[in-house]
């Protein structure tokens, strides 16, 4: 194990306490290994200049450019005469002004002579409509002056200059110097890739890859190093997932085979429609899994409205037929109540087990949420422990210690990204043996992300919408540029209501006193339109009821209402006793009111792409066409407007999730869905590196099948422990 130690050495030993402290606080780098895995973001070549033309405003940048001219201006400041040095730098693509003031003028005036090349780092700001860097840090790019006064070209002539992800506290070139100090240690890096795999895939060894990524001589060096380092990340992660899947297949489970002539057959017989081909196919995959002696772990992803609940319900009924119980875990109370309502409605008398009028195969369907009254809760718990209730639908309350099952056979988790792996595992611990697991998500996940985030699950996809669903038309409403568009939007809502339909209006914020006190910054900040607080449910509902929607029955729904009030509002809306529901995103998932045909999303630019897609899926659930209006104050050129245009242009969730991934950084998407994935991906781009991830998965499966304990691969085990340690740390922090 001695070989590990060098990379585990704290940076303080190698770089001194001051530099190590800044690296730890600002870049989360603590050991020599951390620093060696802090890769350059890009490389500047001596002969090729970075493009000043596309510098982003307000970001900390590092550029390589040549000084075009420099002049000192004198001005009268409040304390007498002051000096300002203005330096113009160019890189062929554009020009950028640098300014230095006061005492900070003398050194740059001496250093930055016309023709000098340097690296400059600072925050890009706008002054007199021109981009500038004020007081940038800089590092001259020249060799030592020779005796003859000419540039004696330094040893890095023609080299690629690595530009590192930097911060204001630590410029890229200081990071580069620190890397130089630790790079010799790369020699001792433990290589996690099995030699056979490395040779088979033609990959360089790890020490060589680390040297080439940090100090490449040619572009081919960079490409070779990147290929290798991407493989490391993909492979170690896929081995972790393959081992998790392998461990799952070793667990015992009770096989749950559907019984002919039971509850499931009775349910299918009374369905007023036929299942889509997709639903049939996915149901078969699930029934095959349920019939095995080890637990099913399946991810069911389907478009908004593709009928996932129907597929899940049939699996639950099959398990009840086989003598087990099924639990459905929903992320919010509103959703749990909604599922409970729609499942009991779909089942009719089959859900009335033990009651008068219940059918002979009937079972009991109970609801369990945190806010239920004590008596109702006691009844529900009793029904679970005696086995009276075959199906339970609930929130996190199902995970609590007090909840006990008679024989838990299947857990269905709705909207996985709201639940961590831990909660999933806690509920699975409720069975005498591990129950089967079905995870449903309506957020379409590109294949590679599914392999990475949900890599411990097998995947089924529902991509057909059931017959009778209507298309949804979506439009962006630019309220600031064209106020009459917004007025027209409210007229459209009125027209829908006059035609006997209903509408949702969604706002990003609630707008009660708790909102204000929680975040004083959200109070309106005077005249700056960018800084106005997000629109709030209570204000908007009030304005609409008194203004454009006066005379219509307007109700509000948000997460801080008492559970009974929320349920009452949802029931009234579902029963058609309210025309317009002004709500926060509590309606984002699972709310099903087929008569609601229009949705207006206020400040739509404040929501993510997949969230908008989810929200939009609440309309067009009946036979009348749906309408979704995305209201924004953003100017046309803003990236947020392009995002909204993308949502308006397609109803294909998989397409949108790709757009979403490309627009956000990978990490956010992997988000907290799986603790630890985010921190471990530095080089791998989940969308672009599809082939590597798929190949790494294949190799990982083969390695784990041949050697589940990785006894013959101690280096891989070390790398895996490091990755999982990171995961465990994050899990503990979250816990």
DAHUJO-V968984 format. One record per pair of residues at least 24 apart in sequence whose ideal C-beta (glycine too) atoms are under 6 Angstrom apart, sorted by the first residue. I is the first residue (numbers start at 1). J is the second residue. If there is no record, write none. Layout:
i | j
I | J
I | J
This chain:
i | j
3 | 188
3 | 190
4 | 190
4 | 718
6 | 185
6 | 188
7 | 32
7 | 33
7 | 189
14 | 181
14 | 182
15 | 178
22 | 169
22 | 170
26 | 167
26 | 169
32 | 182
32 | 185
35 | 182
36 | 186
36 | 210
39 | 213
40 | 162
40 | 163
40 | 164
41 | 163
41 | 165
42 | 163
43 | 160
43 | 162
44 | 161
44 | 163
45 | 160
46 | 158
49 | 91
49 | 92
50 | 91
51 | 93
52 | 91
52 | 93
52 | 94
52 | 96
53 | 93
53 | 94
55 | 124
55 | 131
57 | 124
60 | 123
60 | 168
61 | 124
62 | 121
62 | 163
62 | 172
63 | 120
64 | 119
65 | 89
65 | 91
66 | 117
67 | 112
67 | 114
67 | 116
69 | 114
70 | 112
85 | 109
87 | 112
96 | 131
97 | 132
98 | 133
98 | 136
99 | 132
99 | 134
100 | 135
104 | 135
117 | 141
119 | 173
121 | 171
137 | 171
139 | 173
160 | 216
179 | 214
186 | 210
186 | 211
190 | 715
190 | 718
191 | 715
192 | 236
192 | 715
192 | 716
192 | 719
194 | 713
197 | 699
203 | 228
203 | 231
204 | 228
229 | 683
230 | 683
230 | 684
230 | 689
230 | 692
233 | 681
233 | 683
233 | 684
234 | 684
234 | 692
234 | 693
234 | 696
235 | 696
236 | 719
236 | 723
238 | 696
238 | 697
238 | 700
239 | 700
240 | 720
241 | 455
241 | 456
242 | 700
242 | 701
242 | 704
243 | 704
244 | 456
245 | 456
246 | 704
246 | 708
248 | 297
249 | 294
251 | 294
251 | 295
251 | 434
252 | 433
253 | 294
253 | 295
253 | 433
253 | 434
254 | 433
255 | 291
255 | 292
255 | 293
256 | 290
256 | 319
256 | 322
256 | 324
256 | 409
257 | 291
257 | 322
258 | 318
258 | 321
259 | 321
262 | 321
262 | 361
263 | 317
263 | 320
263 | 321
263 | 361
264 | 317
264 | 318
264 | 321
266 | 350
266 | 361
267 | 317
267 | 350
276 | 464
276 | 466
278 | 462
278 | 464
279 | 307
279 | 311
282 | 311
282 | 460
282 | 462
283 | 311
283 | 314
285 | 460
286 | 315
290 | 436
295 | 434
295 | 436
296 | 436
297 | 437
297 | 457
298 | 438
298 | 458
299 | 439
299 | 454
299 | 457
299 | 459
300 | 438
300 | 440
300 | 460
301 | 441
301 | 445
301 | 461
302 | 462
303 | 653
304 | 442
304 | 617
305 | 465
305 | 469
305 | 617
305 | 621
306 | 462
306 | 465
307 | 466
308 | 440
312 | 412
312 | 440
313 | 343
316 | 391
319 | 409
319 | 410
320 | 363
320 | 390
324 | 407
324 | 409
325 | 390
325 | 405
325 | 407
325 | 408
326 | 391
326 | 410
327 | 392
327 | 398
327 | 411
328 | 393
328 | 412
329 | 398
329 | 413
330 | 395
330 | 414
331 | 415
331 | 418
333 | 369
333 | 395
333 | 563
334 | 566
334 | 586
335 | 589
335 | 590
336 | 369
336 | 393
336 | 394
336 | 395
337 | 567
338 | 590
338 | 591
339 | 393
340 | 367
340 | 393
342 | 592
363 | 390
364 | 388
364 | 389
365 | 391
366 | 392
367 | 393
368 | 392
368 | 394
368 | 397
368 | 398
369 | 394
369 | 395
369 | 397
370 | 397
371 | 563
399 | 423
399 | 426
399 | 427
405 | 430
408 | 435
409 | 435
410 | 435
410 | 436
411 | 435
411 | 437
412 | 438
413 | 439
414 | 440
415 | 589
416 | 441
417 | 673
443 | 610
444 | 653
444 | 654
444 | 657
446 | 657
446 | 658
448 | 686
448 | 690
448 | 693
449 | 686
451 | 693
451 | 697
452 | 686
453 | 670
453 | 673
453 | 674
468 | 623
470 | 620
470 | 625
470 | 626
471 | 625
472 | 620
472 | 626
472 | 628
473 | 627
474 | 628
474 | 648
475 | 629
475 | 648
476 | 630
476 | 644
476 | 648
477 | 629
477 | 631
479 | 631
479 | 633
480 | 633
489 | 600
489 | 629
490 | 548
493 | 598
496 | 597
496 | 598
497 | 552
497 | 579
501 | 595
501 | 597
502 | 579
502 | 595
502 | 596
503 | 580
503 | 598
504 | 581
504 | 599
505 | 582
505 | 600
506 | 583
506 | 601
506 | 615
507 | 535
507 | 536
507 | 537
507 | 540
507 | 602
508 | 534
508 | 603
508 | 606
509 | 534
509 | 536
510 | 536
510 | 537
510 | 558
510 | 584
511 | 536
511 | 537
511 | 538
511 | 539
534 | 603
534 | 606
535 | 602
535 | 603
537 | 582
537 | 584
540 | 582
541 | 582
549 | 580
552 | 579
552 | 580
553 | 578
553 | 579
554 | 580
555 | 581
556 | 582
557 | 581
557 | 583
558 | 584
559 | 586
587 | 618
588 | 614
588 | 615
589 | 614
591 | 618
594 | 621
594 | 622
597 | 624
597 | 626
598 | 627
599 | 628
600 | 629
601 | 630
602 | 631
604 | 630
604 | 631
604 | 632
604 | 644
605 | 632
605 | 634
605 | 640
609 | 643
609 | 647
609 | 656
609 | 660
610 | 660
612 | 647
613 | 653
613 | 656
661 | 687
675 | 727
675 | 730
675 | 731
676 | 726
676 | 727
676 | 730
679 | 726
680 | 723
